[in-house]
Amino acid sequence: MLLSEFVRSPKYTVDLNLLQSDSQRVISKMKALSLLEAPVSNEGRWAGIFRVFPSVQVFPSGSTVQFTEFGVWMDDAPYLYADTEIKEWQFLTDHNIIGVVNKEEEFLGVIYVADLQREIHSMYKKASERNREMDAIIDNAYDGILIADALGYVTRVNPSFCRLTGVNEQSFVGVHLTELVKQGIFKEPSVTWQSLQERREVSGLQRYPTGQEHLVTSVPIFDQAGKIQGVVANVRDMSELSRLREELAEVQDQSQLYKTELSNLRKRVFFDEIVAVSPQMRNVRELAERVANFDSTVLILGESGVGKEVIASLIHKSSARSQGPFVKINCGALSEELLESELFGYESGAFTGARKAGKIGLFEAAEGGCIFLDEIGEMSPALQVKVLRVLQEQEFTRVGGVEPIQVNCRIIAATHRNLKEQIRKGLFREDLYYRLYVVPLHIPPLRERKEDIPAMLQYFLNKYNQKYGTQKTIHPVVIQLLQHYSWPGNVRQLSNLIERMVVTIPETVICEHHLPEDFFNLENSSEDSSLDVLKKTGNRHISIKTKVPNKSLNAFNEMERDIIIQSLSRFGSIRKVAQALGVSHTAIIKKMKKYGIEKN
């Protein structure tokens, strides 16, 4: 801290010319301001201090009769430079003020000694507190600490240093570093002495009487002038460091294990979204889970509505590219020209109406991630050529451009078309087909995996209950009816039906009469007739007395009839069938009469 921070303007500065010509006037002025001392200035330069002394005039009889004052000009009064540090200045004055000048000896102001004394006292107090804190830090440090002066004599060691070396404090303090080497306390070479001699930081292993080796790092200490003041050595217990290293390796191994398990769990969670009860869908899910770990091109085949996009999204989420974008486009929803500009982008001025800055395509947007080409069977042969180039060379050219652009993205394609038939008709390129047909995934239609329907009904019911804050349930009869339906719209149709019933039906339980009329009117493509069911059940006690023509039954009637026949075959008793289906005994009898079912 510099003295300049304490410089103040004096209440009154005595001009030397006035002092020499009319000192009494100066004394009167200082008396009026209650000043005993004032700085003297000679043409802007320091000229000492003028001090006023009281004088009492006494008559011979001993009674006081008059007070007078006189002043003394002390031209040798001390002054200091403004850039003097407080710690460099000693109190060698009995004055109340001290003059302060700059390098040109120009008078700047004064310092009041009382203020400076308070500040110095505060500084020493703070320094004392810091020293106590530093002592506590050194003494309680886990690492060993040794401090030596500029000559190499040890001035301090902490308890940890004594613990690590096996030598008490008295054997160190006041002893030279080279003497400690001679005594065998430090083995050659002494890292601390080397640091002091070479005036640089030195690290190395030091062996001590305990037989242990510890890592020592010694750092020389310099003052502001670059003069060496001493050296500080830090001693680290290497056995503890080795233990920590082993623990760290164990934690890292455990972390990697957890990371792997978390990744596998995340994949299981993602693929749990695929309802797979039937063997066909279990195979689809297992294959999708396996190929997710690789960058191979995947071609997903299946009718509309079976969930091709869902499978593609789950493959991406479970892959190493999951942090990258998942870009999807329906190739059948756009014209050839628009699809080309969307996929590959275009340069400025490529066509009328194009943006001046051009536009990146979806292949560029999918950089580092995955692009899903849905309904690729609808793509024109001309665009198929450009997609083939991306698959073969991982590059393409924008519309209106000339420079090839490298691309790094995974391609997953899907179609409901029979691509081999499209190839025979000349609508799909055979070379592109085999480029896409690296890992084919065929998703069977819902009518071929009816075992999945009850689980899917529950999945979508839970989904929409949560979405709309409802608590709907489905009656077992409805589940059986829906399981026998052919589902031409596949999973999409089933999902839409459940959402429709959840939001439109006021009752808590979804029953058969809640099924929409248009659902019954849809043609049931199931190949099983009631007679076929009878043959499959093999129960001689169940027969149809009067065969009702299939053309007179809608899809719902056929399903209901088949469920009753199957249930009678299974349980044998009308009462048990009624209990299993959750309806009354009378209701089953009425239905049997309606469909001509007779129990012999």
N, C-alpha and C positions, 0 to 999 in steps of 0.2 A: 504494500500500500504506500502511495507517494504522499508527500506533504501537501502537494497541490490540492488534494481533496479537502484539506482543512483551512485553506486560505480564506480569510474574510476581509471585507473592506472595513477599515478603522472608522470609528465614530468621528475622529478628528485627526487630520494630518497637519503637523506643524511645518510651515514653510521656513526654511533656514534663514532667508533674508529678513523675514518678519521677526524671527526670534532674535537675531542679532541687533535689530534696530529698536524693537519694542517688546522686550521679554515680558513686561508686566501685562501687556495686552493678551499675550498667549496664556499666561497664568490665569487671568480672569476668565478666558474662554474655557479652559480646562476645568476651572472651578465650577462654572455654570453647568458643565456636562458631567460633573462628578468623576473626573478622570484624574488618576494619579500619574499615568504614563501615556505618552502618545508618540507615534513614530515621527521622525523628522525627515523631510524630503528636500533634496537640493536639485531643482530642475529635473524632477522625475526619477531621481536616483536615491537610493538608501543613504541616509546621513546620520543614523543613530537614533537614540531615544531621548526624549525630554521628560524628566521626572520632577514632580512638584512635591516639596517638603513643607510641612507646617512649621511655623516659628512663633514662639510666644515671648512677648516682651514683658518683663517683670520689674516693678519698682523695688528700690532697696528695702522697703519695709516688708516685702514678701507678698504683697497683693497683686493679682493679675489685672492689668489694665488694658492690654491690646493684643489681638491675634494678627499675625502677618504670615504670608507665604513667600517662599522663594523657590526657584527652580534650578535644576542642574542639567546641562546638556551633556549626554554621554555619547560622544561620537564613535567610541569603540564598542558599542553594544553589538552583540552577535546577530548575524543574519544567516539564512539558509537558502539554498537553491530549491526551486519548486519541484524538481525531479528527484529530490533526495527521498530514499525509502525510510520509513519510520524506524525499521529495525537497525538502520545504519547510524541513527542519531542518538547521542547521549545527552541527558539533561545536565548541562554545565552552566546554567544561567540562573540568576535570582530575579530575573525580570518577569513580569506578567505577560508580556508580549514578545514575539520574535518576528523580525522582519523577514519577508520572503521576496526573492528577486529571481529573474530569469537569467539565462546564460549571458545576456547583454548587460547584466547588472541593473536592469530597470526595475524599479520598485513595483511589486504586484499587490501587496497587501500584508496582513499580519496573521500570525497564528496565536490564538489564546492558549497559553500553556496549560491552563486548567482543563480545557477541552481535550487537548492532546493527551494529557495524563490519563483522563478517563478512557479514551480510546485504546491507549496502550495497555492499560489494565484489563480492559475487555478482551484485547487480543491475546494477552498472556493467559487469561482465564480459559478462553476457547482452545488455545494451544494445549493447555494442561488437560482439558477434557479429551481432546483428540489423542493426546499421548496415552491417556488411560484406556481409551477405546482401542488404540493400536496395541497396547500391552495385552488387553483381553483377547484380541483377535489372534495375536501371535501365540499366546500361552494356550489357547484352546484350539488352535489349528490341528487338524488330524495329521497333516504332513509335518515332517521335521523341518525346522528353520534354524539356520546358523547365520549370524551377522558378524562380519569382521571389518576393522577399520582400514584406512588406505595403506597402512604398513603391513597388514596381514595378521594383526592380533585379534583374536576372537573377543567380541564385546558382549555377545548374547547368544544363548541357545534356548529353545523352548522344550517343554517336557517331552513332546513327541520325538524330538531329535535324540534325547537321551534314551527313550524307549527303543528306538530303532537301532541305535549304535551300541546299546548296552553299557554306556559310560555315563557317569554322573556329571552334573553341571560344573562342579568345581574343577574337573579335569580339563575343561575347555576354556572357560573365561580367563582372559589375560595371557593365554598361551598362543604362540605364533603357529600359523598353519603348517610351516615346515617342521616345527617341533612335534606336532601331532603325527606327522608322517614318520619321524624318527622313532616315536614311541610306539608305532604300530597301530595307533588308533585309526589313522587313515592309511590305506594301502596305496602304493604308488600306482598311477600318479594322482595327485590331489586335484580334483576337478575345480575346487574353489580357488586354490592358489593359481592354477592355470588361467582362470577367468580374470583374476586380479592382475596377473602379469601381462596378459595379452589384451586387456581392456575390452573384452567382448564377452558375449554370452557363450557359455560352454555347457554341454550336457554329456553325461556319460554314466557308466555303471561304477559304483564305488563299493568296495568290500570293507566290512567292519568286523570288529572282534567277535561279534555274534556268529560270524561265518556266513551271514546273509549278504546278498548283493542288492543294492537299492539304486534307483534312478535318481541322479543328482543333477539339478539345473542351477547353475550359478550365474548371476547377473551383476555386473559392476554398476555402481551408483556414481553419477556425475553431478556437479553443481552447475549453475547457469554459465559459468565461465569455461566449462568443459574439464574442470579439474576433478580427478577421481576422489571420491569421499569414502569409498568402502565397497563391500561386496555382500550380496545376500544369496544364500544357497538354500534351495528347496529340495527336500529329500522325500521321495515317494516310495512307499512300500511296494515292491514289485510283486511280492506274494499276494498282496491284496489286489493288485492290478491283474494278475493272472487269474485270480478267482473271479474278478469282475468280468474278465474277458470270456471265461468259460460260461459264466451266467448269461452274458450277452449272447453268446453263440446258442445257448440253450433256448433263450427267449426268442431269438431270431428263427430257430428251427420250429419252435412252438407257434410262432407267428405265421410262418409259412404254412404249417399244418392247418392252422385255423383259417388262413386265407384260402387254402385249397378246399377245406370243408365248406367254407362259406360260399365259394364259387359253385361247388357241387350242389349245395343247398339252394342257392339262387336258381340254378338250372332246374332243380326238382320243382321249385315253386313255380317257375315259369311254365314248365311242361305239365304241371298239375292242372293248368288251365285247359289242357286237352282232356276231355272226358273219354277215357279208354277202358271200357269193360270188355268189349269184344276182342277176340284175338287179332282181328285185322287192324283195329285201331291201336292196340298195344304195340304191334309191330311198327306201325307208322310213327308212334311217339318215340319208341326206342331208336329207330333209324334217324329221326330228326334230331334227337339228343346227341347221337354219335357224330353226325356230320356237322353239327354246330361248331365243333372244335377245329374244323378244317376250313380252308378257304375255297373248297371245291364249289363249282357251279351246281346249283340244284334246280331240277325241273319238277314242279308240283303239278300232278295230273288229277283231274276229278271234275265232276259235274258242278254246275253253278250252285253256290250256297253251301258247299261242304266244308268251307273254312280254310281255303288255300292261303288267304292273306294272313289269317291267324297263325298258321304254321310258319309262314315266312317270317313274320314279326318275332315269333318265339325263337326261331333259329338265330336271328340277328341279336336278340337280347342276350342269348347264351353264348355268343361267340366272342372272340378276342376283339372284334370290332364294335362291341356294344356301346363304347363311348362315342363312336362316330355316328353320323346321321343315318337314318333309315328313310330312304326316298322311295316313294311308290307312285306308279302311274298305270292307268288302265289304257292299254294300247288300242282297245276297240272303241274308246269313247271319243277319239279325236280324228280329224281328217289326216291324210298322209302328210300334207305340208305342215300343219300345225304340230303334229306329233314329232316331225323331224326337228323343228325349231325348239320344241320343248326338251327333247332328249339331248341334242347336241349344241344348242345355243346358236347364236348368229353374230356376225360382225356388223359394225356400223354400216348402214346403207345397203344391207344385204337384199332387202326387198322393200316395196312401198309400205310405209307404216312402221318400219322397224325403228327401234330406239336409236338415237344418235350415238349413244355409248355402247350399243350392242347389248348382248345378254348371255349369261352363262347358261349352259344346259344342265339337265338333271344329272348327267354323268359326272360333271364337274362338281355339282352340289353334293354328290354322294361321296366325295373324296374322303378316304379313310374309313368309310362306312359300307353301306349296302344299298343297292338299288333293286327294287322289286318290279319286274315287268309283268304285270297281270295281263291275261288274255293276249299273250304274245302270238297266238295263232291267228289273230286278226290283223297282224302287221303286214304291210305290203312287201312284196319281194325286193323292191328297191331299198327300203329301209332295213330289211333283213341283212343286206350286204354290209351296211354300215355297222350294224350290231355285231356281225360276224368279225369285222375288223377289230372291234373293241375286245372281243373275246380272244382273238388270236394274238394281237399285237399290243393290247392295252393302250391304244391311242385312237384318236378320231380327229376330224377337222370340222370346225364350226361351219354353219351355212354361210356362204360368202367368204369364207376364210381360205388361206393357203397353208398356214403353219399347222403341223400336227400338234395335238395337245395330249400329253401323257395323262393317264387316269389310273387311280389305284382304288378300286372298289370291288366288292363282291357282287356277283349277279345271281339273283334268284328269279326264275321265270315260272309262270303258271299259265295253264290253259285248260279249257273244258273240251277242246277239240281233240279229235283223233288225228294227231300230227302225221302218222304214217299214211292215213287216207288223204290228208292234205298234200303230202308229197306226191302221191300217185296222181292227184289232180293238178299238180304243178303250181299249187298255191303256197307251198312252203319249201324252203331250200333244204335239201338233204344234208349239206355240209353244216348248216346252222343247227339242224336237229341233233346231229351227233356231237356238236360242240356243247349244246345245252344238256344233252342226255348223259351227263357225267354221273350224277346221283339222282335217279328218278324216284319220286315219292308219289305213290298212287293213294289217294284218299277215297275209300269206297263210299257210295251213296248211303244215306241213312236207312233206306229200305233193306240194305244188305247187312246191316249191323243193328238189328232191333234191340239187341241186349243193351246197347248204349242209351236207348231212349229214356228209361226211368231215371238213370243218373243225370242225363242231360236236362230232363224236366226239373229235377231238384236243383241243378246248378243254375239254370236260368231263373227259377222261382226265387232262389236266394238272392241272385243278382238284382232282380227287379224289386224284391221286397226291401232290400237295402237302399236301392236308388230312390224309391218313392216312399220309404218309411211305412210300409205295410207289413202285415203278418199273415199273408194268405197261405193256405195249404191246398193240396189237390186230393180229391177223393180217389181211393184206389180204383174204382170203376173207370174213372176218367183216364187214369194212367194206363190201364189195360186197353181201353179204347184207342188211345193215342199210340200205343205200342203196335197196334195192328194196322195203323194207317200207313199208306205207302210213301208219304212225304215227298212229293215231286219237287218241292222247293228246298228240300234237305234241311240242314241245320238252321239256315237263315229263316225258313218258314216256321220252324219250331220256336225259335227265339221270338219272332214277331208275334206268334199266337199267344205265348205265355205273357209277354208284355201287354198285349191287348187285353187279356182277361184280368191281369192284375190291376190295370187302371180303370177298367169299365165295370167290373163286377163289385157290387156293394157288399155282398156276403163275404165272410171270412174263408169259407170252404168253396172251392171251385168244383161244381158238380157237372154231370153230363148235360143237363139242360142249359148250362152256361156256354157250351161250345157254340160258336157262331154258325149261322145257317149256311153261309157260303162254304164253310169247312165241310159240311155234310154233302153239299152238292158237287164237290170236287170228285172227279172220277177216281175210284179206288183201283189202283193198278196191281193190287195183290193178286197173285195167281191161285191162292188157296180158296176153294169153294167150301161150303159147309159139308158136302159129301166127302171132300178130301180130308177135312178135319176129323170126320168120323172114322175114316179109314186109318188115320194116323193114331187116333186114340186107342183103337182096338177094343173098345168097351162094347160088348154085345147087349148091354142093358140100355143103351142110349140109341134112339133112332129118330128119324124125321118122318112123321106120319104122312104129312102132306108137304111136298116140296114147293116152297114159294119161289117163283122165278127170280133169278138174280137181277134181271132188268127192272123188277118192281122195287128193289131195295137200293137205298143209297149207301154211301160208304159207311155211315154211322150204323145203319141197320145191320149190314153184313158183319161189322166188327162186334156189335153187341150180341148177335146170334152166335158167332164163333166163340166168344168169351163164355157164354152160358154153357155151350156144349163141352168146352174144355173143362170148365169148373165141375160140371156134373160127372164127367169122366174121372176127374181127379178125386172128388169128395164122395160121390155116389149118393149123397143125401141132399134133397132140396133145401132142407133147413141149414145144413152145413154150408151149402153154396151161398145162401142168403147171408149168413154170418160172415163168410169170407169176403163177399162183395159189399158188405155194409148196407144192405137193403132188407126190406121185409120179406118174409116167406111168401106172402100174397103177391108181391111184386114179381118174384121169380116165376110163379105159376102163370101170371098174366103174360109175361114175356114168352114163356114156353108155348102158350097157346097161340100167341101172335105169330111165332115163327114155325109153328107146327112141330115143336120138339116134344117127343113123348118118351117117358122113362118106362121101359118094359121090365 
